[in-house]
Amino acid sequence: MADQTAGRQKKKAGAFDIRVVIATLLAIYGVVLTILGIIADPQEVDKAAGININLWGGLAMLVFGALFVLWARLRPIVVPVADDTQE
């Protein structure tokens, strides 16, 4: 994962990238809302003008979570690594 560029090592941030953390939270909340939307009572849906807000909100969160993961994979954050051999 580390590559050599101009004498300095660089490493990808990986799981420590904040976009991965945000994507994970969006995915968790998205799954919960999607499940709540699927098992929603028809009376609750009628209160929201016939729109299943939980279902659509959960699906939107899942899409945004997937976009964050895609963004983190396509444009990773590169962190310089300290070289222990230099003094």
N, CA, C and O atoms as a DFTB+ gen file, in Angstrom:
348 C
 N C O
     1  1       0.799      -1.200       0.000
     2  2       0.000       0.000       0.000
     3  2       0.844       1.266       0.000
     4  3       0.390       2.327      -0.430
     5  1       2.051       1.149       0.476
     6  2       2.916       2.319       0.480
     7  2       3.663       2.392      -0.837
     8  3       4.125       1.374      -1.352
     9  1       3.782       3.589      -1.380
    10  2       4.555       3.732      -2.609
    11  2       5.686       4.725      -2.374
    12  3       5.603       5.577      -1.489
    13  1       6.726       4.610      -3.163
    14  2       7.920       5.431      -3.021
    15  2       7.841       6.578      -4.020
    16  3       7.839       6.337      -5.227
    17  1       7.775       7.826      -3.545
    18  2       7.720       8.982      -4.415
    19  2       8.720      10.013      -3.916
    20  3       8.576      10.553      -2.819
    21  1       9.736      10.281      -4.729
    22  2      10.750      11.294      -4.428
    23  2      11.409      11.038      -3.078
    24  3      11.680      11.977      -2.330
    25  1      11.669       9.767      -2.764
    26  2      12.379       9.439      -1.546
    27  2      11.525       9.410      -0.285
    28  3      12.045       9.091       0.784
    29  1      10.264       9.721      -0.365
    30  2       9.388       9.707       0.810
    31  2       8.322       8.644       0.633
    32  3       7.780       8.474      -0.459
    33  1       8.027       7.937       1.691
    34  2       6.953       6.951       1.648
    35  2       5.628       7.630       1.900
    36  3       5.532       8.579       2.679
    37  1       4.605       7.127       1.225
    38  2       3.251       7.637       1.440
    39  2       2.336       6.445       1.650
    40  3       2.516       5.388       1.045
    41  1       1.357       6.633       2.515
    42  2       0.437       5.555       2.843
    43  2      -0.992       6.091       2.818
    44  3      -1.238       7.236       3.195
    45  1      -1.939       5.252       2.368
    46  2      -3.337       5.657       2.350
    47  2      -3.900       5.626       3.758
    48  3      -3.490       4.806       4.580
    49  1      -4.851       6.530       4.038
    50  2      -5.432       6.620       5.371
    51  2      -6.285       5.398       5.692
    52  3      -6.338       4.982       6.849
    53  1      -6.948       4.817       4.706
    54  2      -7.731       3.591       4.901
    55  2      -8.924       3.789       5.815
    56  3      -9.743       4.681       5.595
    57  1      -9.021       2.948       6.848
    58  2     -10.180       2.971       7.750
    59  2     -10.218       4.231       8.608
    60  3     -11.255       4.552       9.188
    61  1      -9.091       4.952       8.694
    62  2      -9.058       6.155       9.503
    63  2      -9.548       7.390       8.750
    64  3      -9.544       8.494       9.295
    65  1      -9.962       7.208       7.520
    66  2     -10.519       8.296       6.717
    67  2     -11.907       8.633       7.264
    68  3     -12.733       7.737       7.440
    69  1     -12.172       9.903       7.532
    70  2     -13.436      10.323       8.126
    71  2     -14.618       9.999       7.219
    72  3     -15.735       9.812       7.700
    73  1     -14.377       9.931       5.910
    74  2     -15.462       9.608       4.985
    75  2     -15.969       8.193       5.190
    76  3     -17.155       7.928       4.994
    77  1     -15.093       7.278       5.582
    78  2     -15.504       5.897       5.853
    79  2     -16.361       5.853       7.116
    80  3     -17.343       5.113       7.173
    81  1     -15.998       6.635       8.121
    82  2     -16.778       6.698       9.359
    83  2     -18.162       7.269       9.077
    84  3     -19.162       6.732       9.553
    85  1     -18.228       8.347       8.313
    86  2     -19.508       8.954       7.962
    87  2     -20.351       7.984       7.144
    88  3     -21.556       7.876       7.370
    89  1     -19.741       7.279       6.200
    90  2     -20.462       6.304       5.382
    91  2     -21.027       5.184       6.240
    92  3     -22.147       4.728       6.006
    93  1     -20.263       4.734       7.235
    94  2     -20.743       3.681       8.121
    95  2     -21.951       4.141       8.928
    96  3     -22.932       3.407       9.048
    97  1     -21.886       5.338       9.478
    98  2     -23.031       5.869      10.226
    99  2     -24.252       6.051       9.339
   100  3     -25.365       5.708       9.737
   101  1     -24.053       6.586       8.143
   102  2     -25.173       6.738       7.214
   103  2     -25.774       5.386       6.856
   104  3     -26.994       5.261       6.753
   105  1     -24.941       4.384       6.666
   106  2     -25.434       3.055       6.322
   107  2     -26.233       2.448       7.473
   108  3     -27.287       1.855       7.245
   109  1     -25.748       2.587       8.700
   110  2     -26.466       2.037       9.856
   111  2     -27.836       2.692       9.990
   112  3     -28.850       2.003      10.105
   113  1     -27.863       4.021       9.976
   114  2     -29.136       4.727      10.076
   115  2     -30.029       4.435       8.867
   116  3     -31.247       4.328       9.004
   117  1     -29.429       4.309       7.702
   118  2     -30.193       4.004       6.497
   119  2     -30.859       2.639       6.567
   120  3     -32.009       2.489       6.155
   121  1     -30.151       1.644       7.084
   122  2     -30.735       0.307       7.223
   123  2     -31.888       0.334       8.215
   124  3     -32.939      -0.255       7.966
   125  1     -31.691       1.023       9.346
   126  2     -32.751       1.109      10.356
   127  2     -33.996       1.786       9.774
   128  3     -35.108       1.283       9.932
   129  1     -33.811       2.916       9.106
   130  2     -34.956       3.627       8.536
   131  2     -35.633       2.834       7.420
   132  3     -36.858       2.856       7.296
   133  1     -34.841       2.137       6.613
   134  2     -35.422       1.332       5.544
   135  2     -36.279       0.215       6.121
   136  3     -37.377      -0.043       5.628
   137  1     -35.789      -0.444       7.156
   138  2     -36.577      -1.500       7.800
   139  2     -37.851      -0.920       8.405
   140  3     -38.924      -1.507       8.264
   141  1     -37.747       0.216       9.070
   142  2     -38.936       0.855       9.633
   143  2     -39.919       1.272       8.534
   144  3     -41.134       1.221       8.731
   145  1     -39.396       1.678       7.395
   146  2     -40.266       2.052       6.280
   147  2     -40.977       0.853       5.681
   148  3     -42.125       0.959       5.250
   149  1     -40.294      -0.297       5.651
   150  2     -40.906      -1.500       5.080
   151  2     -42.031      -2.013       5.972
   152  3     -43.058      -2.476       5.476
   153  1     -41.839      -1.930       7.290
   154  2     -42.860      -2.452       8.209
   155  2     -43.797      -1.360       8.718
   156  3     -44.492      -1.557       9.715
   157  1     -43.823      -0.221       8.049
   158  2     -44.619       0.922       8.498
   159  2     -46.107       0.618       8.434
   160  3     -46.596      -0.081       7.546
   161  1     -46.796       1.171       9.410
   162  2     -48.250       1.074       9.465
   163  2     -48.850       2.005       8.409
   164  3     -48.423       3.155       8.302
   165  1     -49.815       1.544       7.636
   166  2     -50.411       2.412       6.599
   167  2     -50.990       3.719       7.149
   168  3     -51.029       4.722       6.437
   169  1     -51.439       3.718       8.405
   170  2     -51.965       4.956       8.996
   171  2     -50.856       5.995       9.176
   172  3     -51.087       7.193       9.012
   173  1     -49.656       5.529       9.513
   174  2     -48.525       6.453       9.654
   175  2     -48.129       7.047       8.303
   176  3     -47.763       8.219       8.214
   177  1     -48.205       6.234       7.262
   178  2     -47.874       6.721       5.920
   179  2     -48.901       7.756       5.470
   180  3     -48.548       8.738       4.818
   181  1     -50.167       7.540       5.813
   182  2     -51.215       8.490       5.441
   183  2     -51.026       9.839       6.127
   184  3     -51.418      10.869       5.578
   185  1     -50.425       9.847       7.330
   186  2     -50.166      11.109       8.031
   187  2     -49.174      11.986       7.269
   188  3     -49.183      13.209       7.412
   189  1     -48.327      11.364       6.468
   190  2     -47.290      12.091       5.726
   191  2     -47.688      12.265       4.267
   192  3     -46.840      12.182       3.379
   193  1     -48.944      12.500       4.017
   194  2     -49.470      12.744       2.669
   195  2     -49.236      11.548       1.745
   196  3     -49.054      11.711       0.539
   197  1     -49.244      10.354       2.321
   198  2     -49.109       9.149       1.514
   199  2     -47.684       8.804       1.102
   200  3     -47.471       7.885       0.312
   201  1     -46.709       9.536       1.634
   202  2     -45.306       9.274       1.298
   203  2     -44.673       8.518       2.456
   204  3     -44.769       8.949       3.605
   205  1     -44.032       7.404       2.166
   206  2     -43.351       6.623       3.195
   207  2     -41.982       7.262       3.444
   208  3     -40.978       6.885       2.839
   209  1     -41.977       8.237       4.352
   210  2     -40.780       9.037       4.597
   211  2     -39.630       8.191       5.119
   212  3     -38.485       8.392       4.716
   213  1     -39.918       7.241       6.014
   214  2     -38.851       6.398       6.548
   215  2     -38.184       5.585       5.447
   216  3     -36.958       5.478       5.411
   217  1     -38.965       5.020       4.565
   218  2     -38.409       4.210       3.484
   219  2     -37.544       5.053       2.554
   220  3     -36.410       4.683       2.251
   221  1     -38.076       6.181       2.104
   222  2     -37.317       7.024       1.181
   223  2     -36.105       7.659       1.845
   224  3     -35.049       7.784       1.226
   225  1     -36.253       8.060       3.103
   226  2     -35.106       8.623       3.830
   227  2     -34.014       7.587       4.041
   228  3     -32.830       7.893       3.901
   229  1     -34.408       6.353       4.380
   230  2     -33.436       5.282       4.564
   231  2     -32.714       4.941       3.278
   232  3     -31.499       4.746       3.280
   233  1     -33.446       4.868       2.184
   234  2     -32.814       4.585       0.891
   235  2     -31.858       5.706       0.487
   236  3     -30.782       5.446      -0.051
   237  1     -32.252       6.951       0.746
   238  2     -31.372       8.082       0.432
   239  2     -30.090       8.018       1.261
   240  3     -29.004       8.295       0.752
   241  1     -30.215       7.650       2.543
   242  2     -29.023       7.535       3.387
   243  2     -28.107       6.415       2.907
   244  3     -26.885       6.555       2.952
   245  1     -28.680       5.311       2.449
   246  2     -27.866       4.217       1.915
   247  2     -27.128       4.649       0.647
   248  3     -25.969       4.289       0.445
   249  1     -27.805       5.421      -0.201
   250  2     -27.164       5.912      -1.424
   251  2     -26.016       6.858      -1.078
   252  3     -24.925       6.743      -1.638
   253  1     -26.259       7.797      -0.155
   254  2     -25.197       8.728       0.227
   255  2     -24.033       8.010       0.918
   256  3     -22.876       8.383       0.728
   257  1     -24.334       6.990       1.710
   258  2     -23.263       6.199       2.320
   259  2     -22.411       5.510       1.265
   260  3     -21.185       5.476       1.365
   261  1     -23.079       4.960       0.248
   262  2     -22.349       4.309      -0.846
   263  2     -21.507       5.330      -1.618
   264  3     -20.391       5.022      -2.037
   265  1     -22.032       6.533      -1.806
   266  2     -21.266       7.580      -2.499
   267  2     -20.026       7.991      -1.697
   268  3     -18.971       8.246      -2.276
   269  1     -20.151       8.055      -0.370
   270  2     -18.997       8.386       0.460
   271  2     -17.927       7.313       0.360
   272  3     -16.741       7.633       0.285
   273  1     -18.325       6.038       0.358
   274  2     -17.352       4.951       0.222
   275  2     -16.681       5.026      -1.150
   276  3     -15.466       4.863      -1.258
   277  1     -17.467       5.270      -2.189
   278  2     -16.920       5.388      -3.532
   279  2     -15.928       6.551      -3.613
   280  3     -14.861       6.426      -4.212
   281  1     -16.285       7.661      -3.015
   282  2     -15.413       8.835      -2.985
   283  2     -14.102       8.499      -2.259
   284  3     -13.024       8.866      -2.727
   285  1     -14.191       7.810      -1.129
   286  2     -12.988       7.456      -0.370
   287  2     -12.106       6.464      -1.139
   288  3     -10.882       6.499      -1.013
   289  1     -12.723       5.582      -1.935
   290  2     -11.948       4.605      -2.711
   291  2     -11.296       5.246      -3.936
   292  3     -10.160       4.917      -4.276
   293  1     -12.008       6.157      -4.599
   294  2     -11.471       6.769      -5.810
   295  2     -10.437       7.856      -5.520
   296  3      -9.486       8.019      -6.284
   297  1     -10.608       8.584      -4.449
   298  2      -9.679       9.656      -4.089
   299  2      -9.215       9.479      -2.650
   300  3      -9.634      10.232      -1.772
   301  1      -8.360       8.500      -2.396
   302  2      -7.928       8.258      -1.013
   303  2      -7.029       9.373      -0.492
   304  3      -6.324      10.037      -1.251
   305  1      -7.074       9.558       0.815
   306  2      -6.194      10.521       1.461
   307  2      -4.832       9.862       1.629
   308  3      -4.732       8.762       2.173
   309  1      -3.786      10.532       1.162
   310  2      -2.430       9.990       1.244
   311  2      -1.690      10.725       2.356
   312  3      -1.622      11.954       2.374
   313  1      -1.138       9.944       3.283
   314  2      -0.459      10.495       4.458
   315  2       1.030      10.157       4.340
   316  3       1.378       9.001       4.104
   317  1       1.921      11.159       4.503
   318  2       3.355      10.847       4.471
   319  2       3.742      10.051       5.709
   320  3       3.245      10.304       6.806
   321  1       4.642       9.078       5.517
   322  2       5.103       8.219       6.602
   323  2       6.500       8.670       7.010
   324  3       7.361       8.892       6.159
   325  1       6.722       8.805       8.322
   326  2       8.029       9.211       8.814
   327  2       9.035       8.092       8.583
   328  3       8.747       6.922       8.837
   329  1      10.218       8.461       8.100
   330  2      11.259       7.490       7.829
   331  2      12.171       7.393       9.056
   332  3      12.807       8.382       9.422
   333  1      12.247       6.224       9.696
   334  2      13.030       6.032      10.917
   335  2      14.529       5.984      10.658
   336  3      15.318       6.159      11.588
   337  1      14.940       5.751       9.408
   338  2      16.376       5.607       9.115
   339  2      17.073       6.961       8.992
   340  3      18.300       7.009       9.069
   341  1      16.352       8.050       8.808
   342  2      16.969       9.361       8.672
   343  2      17.226       9.935      10.063
   344  3      16.433       9.739      10.984
   345  1      18.357      10.654      10.205
   346  2      18.661      11.301      11.485
   347  2      19.056      12.724      11.295
   348  3      19.347      13.419      12.269
